[in-house]
Amino acid sequence: MAAAPSLQPPGDLRQRASLYVGDLDLEVTEMDLKTAFCSVCHFFTLRLCRCAYTGKSLCYGYVNFYSHNQAYEALHKLNHTYLKGKPMRLMWSQRDPFARKSGIGNLFVKNLVSSIDSARLESMFCKFGTILSCKVVEERGKSKGFGFVQFDSENSALAARTALHNTIVEGKKLYVSKFVKKSDRTAATIYEESEFTNLYVKNLADNVTEDTLQNMFSIFGKVYNVVIMKDHDGKSRGFGFVNFDSPEGAKKAVDALNGSLLGSRTLFVGRAQNKAERIKILQHERKDIFSNHIEKLRLSNVYVKNLDECIDDNKLQEIFSTCGKIVSAKVMRYDNGVSRSFGFVCFSSPGEAKKALNTLNGIMLEGKSLYVAIAQSKKDRRLELEKYFSARQSQSLYPSNCNVVAPPIGPVYYNLSTFHPPIPFLQHQISYQNFGATMGGQYPLAAENYQQHFCSYIPLGQTHQSTQNLLAQSCQQLSVKRVTSYLRDRDLNDGHSGIQNFCPRKGWNNKAGSKSRGSQAITCFAATKSPDNCKEDIGNCLHPLGNVQVCGF
């Protein structure tokens, strides 16, 4: 029978009516879950999580309920029940990944007898507090002798650990400790959490016998046997093994005799390890050493730029040697030997590199300001640049190449049906139509597709009597470097079609009273003319309007 779970979801989960269903068999489908939960109560939605690439089940899912009472009823009746040969593990859903992975209140339990399953393990621990999850690890349906219990608080976990650690359950001593993630485990934690009775003793003199070791170690507990390894000639190989009756006696012997003197030699006494254990511990030690070494090198390496071409490796080392011991100094060069004006200096410690950064950054060397910083890998630099440019882009209202100068006061938007003066954005293409001499005005009308993407604004406090004066005043408020206009193929007045590029570089330079200049219409010449003739004719036409340059030919 399944153990009774907690009546209420823990803490911040009480506003939710959702359950996590884990440890499912690979063959379990949504229909199987629906059948199992429908037999207990009604639910709102159900989802079995699957791999996005293969479509295979990930062996867990979520069930949403209409109320907390329904969710609790399902948790009470279905937790640790079997579905297609495997017990389901139900718990209150935690959407916050930090809460799931924090490890708060999580315990590791081992030395379990094979008859203890997840339900029974939960019944042993539930009296100490609210249990979020409880699981006995199995392989092919058989217990592997250890499991995990997660409480909603660290205090509940501590109470359970204090009460149940080293207690006897069906003839085996229970081991309960705080759960440590695999990535955080080191050789030391593996050694401390392992119980052992067999000891390895080395640095033995040739005259040390097994009786000597027996007498030395028996004061810490009952010793089963002692053996000293010998070669084929019967001579001692300098090491041996001592097997205790209990882990407590073995641990006391290690604490007391490791590093002690026997004759003229210092003994090493430690837990005996098989080959797999030795390899595992050595791998952890090497990994820790390598990680520490890489981190030390990373913080001790300095990047230097703005170097003069006359600076070589020796000169660079001489400059930075005042800050500490230098391991290496290198000026980067091209294949032809010319300096690339930057280099690297590696110090013996991160403190010396920091001193060089504070002392030499910004000093003048051969007429150039020296730049000194901690060296970064390409990956780190790329991430920093991405963060920098994304922050700048989110803060700017216009693109970096936008040439619109905002008016001194907030713009007022108008809906003009007859005229839509364009806002000169470089990145957008603006197309015009009906661009002829007989259109009845001095300015072209904007095309319909342009009206969908841009809106014009008129500075507040200015009144315009006509569309001609409106454009003249608006253009004086804008600073335009370049606008590229694309003219559609249209039937022109002379019956020909053509496309010309028209790029005003400055404002129209119109004045309020100069209607005679503005009344001249811009004529688009046929494409049959040569580019030189077109450029000259358009220039003559636009000359009265002001400082306008025709480009793109």
C-alpha positions in Angstrom: 0.0 0.0 0.0 1.3 3.4 -0.9 2.5 5.7 1.9 0.3 8.7 2.8 1.8 11.8 1.2 1.6 15.4 2.6 -1.9 16.9 2.8 -0.9 20.2 1.3 1.6 21.2 -1.4 4.6 22.9 0.1 4.9 26.7 0.4 4.5 28.6 -2.9 3.0 25.5 -4.6 -0.3 25.9 -2.8 -1.6 28.1 -5.6 -1.2 25.4 -8.1 -3.2 22.2 -8.9 -0.6 20.4 -11.0 1.3 17.1 -10.4 4.5 15.8 -11.8 4.5 12.1 -12.8 7.9 10.5 -13.1 9.7 7.2 -13.4 7.3 6.0 -16.1 8.0 3.0 -18.3 9.1 3.8 -21.8 6.0 2.1 -23.2 3.5 4.2 -21.2 1.4 6.4 -23.5 -1.0 9.3 -22.9 -3.9 6.9 -23.0 -2.4 4.8 -20.3 -2.0 7.8 -18.0 -5.6 9.0 -18.8 -6.9 5.6 -17.9 -5.0 5.5 -14.6 -6.0 9.0 -13.5 -9.6 8.8 -14.7 -10.1 5.8 -12.4 -9.3 8.1 -9.4 -10.7 11.6 -10.2 -11.3 14.1 -12.9 -8.4 16.1 -14.3 -8.2 19.2 -16.5 -5.3 18.4 -18.9 -2.6 15.7 -19.2 0.7 15.8 -21.1 3.4 13.1 -21.6 6.7 14.8 -22.4 8.4 13.4 -25.5 11.7 14.0 -27.3 11.4 16.8 -29.9 13.6 14.9 -32.4 12.7 11.2 -32.0 9.2 11.5 -30.5 10.0 8.9 -27.8 8.7 9.3 -24.3 10.9 11.0 -21.8 9.3 8.9 -19.0 7.7 11.8 -17.2 4.7 14.1 -17.6 2.3 16.6 -16.0 -1.3 16.4 -14.9 -3.4 19.6 -14.2 -6.4 19.4 -12.0 -9.4 21.6 -11.4 -8.8 21.9 -7.7 -6.2 21.0 -5.0 -8.4 18.4 -3.5 -8.5 16.5 -6.8 -4.7 16.7 -7.1 -4.2 15.5 -3.5 -6.6 12.6 -4.1 -4.6 11.5 -7.1 -1.3 11.9 -5.2 -2.6 9.9 -2.3 -4.0 7.0 -4.3 -1.6 6.7 -7.3 1.8 7.6 -5.8 4.2 4.6 -6.0 1.5 2.4 -7.7 2.6 0.3 -10.7 1.9 1.2 -14.3 3.2 -1.3 -16.9 5.5 -2.9 -14.3 7.1 0.2 -12.9 6.0 2.3 -9.9 5.0 5.9 -10.7 6.5 8.7 -8.7 4.1 11.6 -8.1 5.0 14.9 -6.6 3.7 18.5 -6.6 4.9 20.2 -9.8 7.6 22.8 -9.3 7.9 25.1 -12.3 10.9 27.0 -10.8 14.0 25.2 -12.0 16.1 26.8 -9.2 13.9 25.2 -6.6 14.1 21.8 -8.3 17.9 21.9 -8.7 18.9 23.7 -5.5 19.2 20.4 -3.5 17.6 22.0 -0.4 16.3 19.3 1.9 17.6 16.4 -0.3 19.0 13.3 1.4 20.9 10.3 0.2 20.1 7.0 1.8 22.0 3.8 1.3 22.5 0.3 2.8 18.9 -0.4 2.2 17.7 -4.0 2.2 16.2 -5.3 -1.1 12.7 -5.5 0.5 12.5 -1.7 1.0 10.8 0.1 -1.9 9.9 3.7 -2.5 6.6 3.5 -0.6 8.2 2.0 2.4 11.1 4.4 2.4 8.6 7.3 2.3 6.7 5.8 5.3 10.0 5.8 7.3 10.8 9.5 6.6 7.4 11.1 6.4 7.1 11.7 10.2 9.9 14.3 10.0 8.2 16.7 7.6 6.6 17.3 4.2 8.2 15.0 1.6 8.4 16.4 -1.9 9.9 13.3 -3.5 11.0 9.8 -2.5 12.7 7.2 -4.6 14.6 3.9 -4.3 16.8 3.4 -7.3 16.1 0.2 -9.2 17.7 -1.8 -12.0 15.6 -4.3 -13.9 13.0 -4.2 -11.1 15.4 -4.9 -8.3 16.6 -2.4 -5.7 20.2 -1.2 -5.9 20.3 -0.6 -2.2 20.1 3.2 -2.1 17.6 6.0 -2.7 16.8 9.7 -2.2 14.3 11.6 0.0 13.7 15.3 -0.6 11.9 17.4 2.1 10.4 20.9 1.6 12.9 22.4 4.1 16.4 21.9 5.3 15.3 21.6 9.0 13.1 18.6 8.2 16.0 17.0 6.3 18.4 17.6 9.2 15.9 16.1 11.7 15.5 13.0 9.6 19.3 12.6 9.1 20.0 13.0 12.9 17.3 10.5 13.8 17.8 7.8 11.2 21.6 7.8 10.5 23.4 4.7 11.7 20.0 3.1 12.8 19.6 -0.7 12.2 16.9 -1.6 9.7 16.4 -5.4 9.1 20.0 -6.1 10.2 21.7 -3.4 8.1 23.0 -0.1 9.4 21.3 2.8 7.6 23.5 5.5 6.1 21.8 8.9 5.7 23.7 12.0 4.4 23.1 15.3 2.6 22.8 14.8 -1.1 25.8 16.1 -3.1 25.5 16.6 -6.9 27.8 14.5 -9.0 29.4 17.7 -10.5 30.2 18.9 -6.9 31.7 15.6 -5.7 35.4 15.4 -5.1 37.8 12.6 -4.2 37.5 13.8 -0.5 33.8 13.5 -0.4 33.8 10.1 -2.0 36.4 8.9 0.6 34.4 10.4 3.5 31.1 9.0 2.5 32.4 5.5 1.9 32.4 3.0 4.8 35.2 0.5 4.8 36.7 -2.3 6.9 39.8 -3.2 4.8 42.9 -1.0 5.3 46.0 -0.6 3.1 49.3 -0.2 4.9 52.6 0.7 3.1 56.2 1.9 3.9 56.8 -1.2 5.9 60.3 -2.2 6.8 61.6 -5.7 5.8 61.7 -6.9 9.4 58.0 -6.1 10.1 55.9 -9.2 10.4 52.1 -9.9 10.3 52.1 -10.4 14.1 53.6 -6.9 14.5 50.7 -5.4 12.5 48.2 -7.6 14.3 49.3 -6.3 17.7 49.5 -2.7 16.5 46.0 -2.5 14.9 44.0 -4.8 17.3 43.8 -2.0 20.0 41.3 -0.2 17.7 38.9 -3.1 17.2 38.6 -6.7 16.3 40.9 -7.6 13.4 39.9 -10.5 11.1 43.2 -11.0 9.3 46.5 -9.4 8.4 48.6 -10.1 5.4 51.9 -8.7 4.1 52.6 -9.0 0.4 55.8 -10.8 -0.5 57.7 -11.5 -3.7 58.6 -14.9 -5.2 61.7 -15.1 -2.9 59.6 -14.6 0.2 60.8 -11.1 0.9 58.4 -8.3 2.0 57.3 -6.0 -0.7 56.8 -3.2 1.8 53.0 -3.1 2.0 50.1 -5.2 3.3 46.4 -5.2 4.3 44.5 -5.3 7.6 40.8 -6.3 7.7 38.7 -5.1 10.6 35.4 -6.4 11.9 33.6 -3.0 11.8 34.0 0.3 9.9 34.3 2.2 13.2 37.5 0.3 14.2 39.0 0.8 10.7 38.3 4.5 10.8 39.9 4.9 14.2 43.0 3.0 13.0 43.3 5.3 10.0 43.0 8.5 12.2 45.5 7.2 14.7 48.2 5.4 12.7 48.3 7.2 9.4 51.6 9.2 9.4 52.9 7.5 12.6 56.5 6.0 12.9 57.1 2.2 12.8 60.8 1.8 13.3 62.5 4.4 11.1 59.7 4.7 8.5 56.5 6.7 8.3 53.5 4.6 7.8 50.7 5.3 5.3 47.4 3.8 6.5 44.3 4.3 4.4 41.2 2.6 2.9 42.0 -0.2 0.6 40.7 0.4 -2.9 40.1 -1.8 -5.8 41.3 -0.8 -9.3 38.0 0.8 -10.3 37.9 2.9 -7.1 41.5 4.0 -7.5 40.9 5.0 -11.1 37.8 7.0 -10.1 39.6 8.9 -7.3 42.6 9.6 -9.5 40.4 11.0 -12.2 38.7 13.3 -9.7 42.1 14.5 -8.4 43.5 15.1 -11.8 40.4 16.9 -12.9 40.6 19.2 -9.9 44.3 19.9 -10.4 43.7 20.6 -14.1 40.8 22.9 -13.5 42.7 24.8 -10.8 45.7 25.1 -13.1 43.6 26.4 -16.1 41.9 28.9 -13.9 45.2 30.1 -12.5 46.7 30.5 -16.0 43.6 32.3 -17.2 43.9 34.9 -14.5 47.6 35.3 -14.8 47.7 35.9 -18.6 47.7 39.6 -19.6 46.8 41.0 -23.0 48.7 44.1 -24.2 47.9 46.2 -27.3 48.9 49.6 -28.9 52.5 48.4 -28.9 55.0 50.3 -31.1 56.6 48.3 -33.9 60.0 48.6 -32.2 58.8 46.6 -29.1 60.0 43.0 -29.2 59.7 40.1 -26.7 62.7 41.1 -24.6 61.6 44.7 -24.4 58.0 43.7 -23.4 59.4 41.4 -20.7 61.6 44.1 -19.4 58.7 46.6 -19.1 56.4 44.1 -17.2 59.1 42.5 -15.1 58.7 45.3 -12.5 55.3 43.9 -11.6 56.4 40.3 -10.8 57.8 37.1 -12.1 57.2 36.5 -15.8 56.7 33.1 -17.2 56.5 34.2 -20.8 56.2 37.3 -22.9 55.3 37.3 -26.6 54.7 40.0 -29.2 52.5 38.7 -32.0 53.8 39.1 -35.6 52.7 38.6 -39.1 54.4 36.0 -41.4 56.8 38.6 -42.7 58.0 39.5 -39.1 56.2 42.8 -38.8 54.7 43.4 -35.4 50.9 43.2 -35.1 51.0 45.8 -32.2 49.8 43.4 -29.5 51.1 40.6 -27.4 50.7 38.6 -24.2 52.5 38.4 -20.9 52.0 35.5 -18.5 52.8 36.0 -14.8 53.4 33.3 -12.2 50.4 34.3 -10.2 47.1 36.2 -10.7 48.1 38.8 -8.1 51.1 39.9 -10.2 48.8 40.1 -13.3 46.4 42.3 -11.4 49.3 44.6 -10.3 50.4 45.0 -13.9 46.9 45.8 -14.9 46.6 48.6 -12.3 50.2 49.9 -12.8 50.8 49.8 -16.6 47.4 50.3 -18.2 47.2 53.7 -19.9 50.9 54.6 -19.6 52.7 56.1 -22.6 55.2 53.9 -24.3 57.0 55.1 -27.5 54.4 57.7 -28.0 51.4 55.3 -27.7 49.0 54.7 -24.8 49.4 51.2 -23.6 46.2 49.0 -23.2 46.5 46.2 -20.6 43.8 43.8 -19.7 43.3 40.2 -18.6 43.4 37.9 -21.6 40.2 36.3 -22.8 39.4 33.4 -25.0 37.5 34.0 -28.3 34.4 32.5 -26.8 34.4 34.8 -23.8 35.1 37.9 -26.0 32.2 36.9 -28.4 29.8 36.6 -25.5 30.8 39.9 -24.1 30.4 41.7 -27.4 27.0 40.1 -28.0 25.8 41.4 -24.6 27.3 44.8 -25.2 25.7 45.3 -28.6 22.3 43.8 -27.6 22.2 46.3 -24.7 23.0 49.2 -26.9 20.4 48.2 -29.5 17.7 47.9 -26.8 18.5 51.3 -25.4 18.5 53.2 -28.7 15.3 54.6 -30.2 16.6 54.8 -33.8 19.1 52.5 -35.5 22.7 53.5 -35.2 22.8 54.7 -38.8 19.6 56.7 -38.6 20.1 60.4 -39.6 16.8 61.8 -38.2 17.3 64.7 -35.9 14.4 64.9 -33.4 12.6 68.3 -33.1 13.2 70.3 -29.9 9.7 69.5 -28.8 7.5 66.4 -29.0 6.0 65.8 -32.5 2.3 66.1 -33.3 1.1 63.5 -35.8 -1.3 64.5 -38.5 -3.2 62.4 -41.0 -2.8 64.2 -44.3 -4.6 62.7 -47.3 -3.0 64.9 -49.9 0.7 64.9 -48.8 3.0 62.6 -46.8 6.5 64.0 -46.5 8.9 61.2 -46.0 11.1 60.5 -43.0 14.6 59.8 -44.3 15.6 56.4 -43.0 18.6 55.0 -44.8 17.7 51.4 -44.4 14.2 51.6 -46.0 13.4 51.9 -49.6 10.9 54.6 -50.5 9.1 54.3 -53.8 7.2 57.2 -55.5 4.6 57.3 -58.2 3.0 59.9 -60.5 6.3 61.8 -60.5 5.7 64.1 -63.4 5.7 67.7 -64.4 1.9 68.0 -64.7 1.0 66.8 -61.2 0.0 70.3 -60.1 2.5 70.7 -57.3 6.1 71.1 -56.7 6.5 67.9 -54.5 5.8 64.3 -55.3 3.0 62.3 -53.7 4.0 59.3 -51.6 3.1 55.9 -52.8 0.5 53.8 -50.9 3.1 51.2 -49.8 5.1 54.0 -48.3 2.1 55.3 -46.3 1.8 51.9 -44.6 5.3 52.0 -43.0 6.0 55.7 -42.3 4.1 58.5 -40.7 5.1 62.2 -41.0 5.2 64.6 -38.2 4.9 68.4 -38.0 6.6 70.3 -35.2 4.2 71.8 -32.8 3.3 75.5 -33.0 3.7 75.8 -36.8 0.7 76.5 -39.0 0.8 75.9 -42.8 -1.5 77.3 -45.4 -0.5 74.9 -48.1 1.2 71.7 -48.7 4.1 73.6 -50.3 4.8 75.6 -47.1 4.3 72.5 -45.0 7.1 70.6 -46.8 9.4 73.6 -46.7 9.1 74.0 -42.9 9.3 70.2 -42.2 12.5 69.8 -44.3 14.2 72.6 -42.4 13.8 70.5 -39.2 15.5 67.4 -40.7 19.2 66.8 -41.2 19.6 64.4 -44.1 22.9 62.9 -45.2 21.6 60.7 -47.9 18.3 59.3 -49.1 18.1 56.8 -51.9 14.8 56.8 -53.8 13.7 54.1 -56.2 11.2 55.3 -58.9 8.8 52.6 -60.1 8.4 51.9 -63.8 5.5 54.1 -64.7 4.2 55.5 -67.9 5.4 59.1 -68.0 4.1 62.1 -69.9 6.2 61.4 -72.9 5.0 57.8 -73.1 8.3 56.3 -72.0 9.2 54.6 -68.7 12.5 54.9 -66.8 14.1 54.7 -63.3 16.3 57.4 -62.0 18.1 57.6 -58.6 17.5 60.8 -56.8 19.6 61.5 -53.7 19.3 64.9 -52.0 22.2 65.5 -49.6 20.9 68.6 -47.9 17.6 70.3 -47.3 15.5 71.8 -50.1 16.8 75.1 -48.8 13.4 76.7 -49.6 12.3 80.0 -48.1 8.8 81.0 -47.2 8.5 83.5 -50.0 10.3 81.7 -52.8 7.2 80.1 -54.5 8.7 80.7 -58.0 11.5 78.3 -57.3 9.3 75.7 -55.7 6.7 75.8 -58.5 9.2 74.2 -61.0 8.3 70.6 -61.5 10.9 67.8 -61.6 10.8 66.1 -65.0 11.8 62.4 -65.3 13.6 61.8 -68.5 13.2 58.7 -70.6 15.5 55.8 -70.2 16.5 56.1 -73.9 18.8 59.0 -73.1 22.4 58.3 -72.2 23.4 58.5 -68.5 25.6 61.6 -69.1 22.8 63.5 -70.8 20.3 62.6 -68.2 22.6 63.7 -65.4 23.2 67.1 -67.0 19.5 67.7 -67.8 18.3 66.8 -64.3 21.1 69.0 -62.8 19.9 72.0 -64.9 16.3 71.3 -63.7 17.2 71.1 -60.0 19.7 73.9 -59.9 17.1 76.6 -59.0 15.9 74.5 -56.0 19.1 74.8 -54.0 22.0 72.7 -53.1 20.8 69.3 -54.5 23.1 66.7 -55.9 22.0 63.9 -58.3 23.9 60.7 -57.8 23.8 57.0 -58.7 24.7 57.2 -62.4 
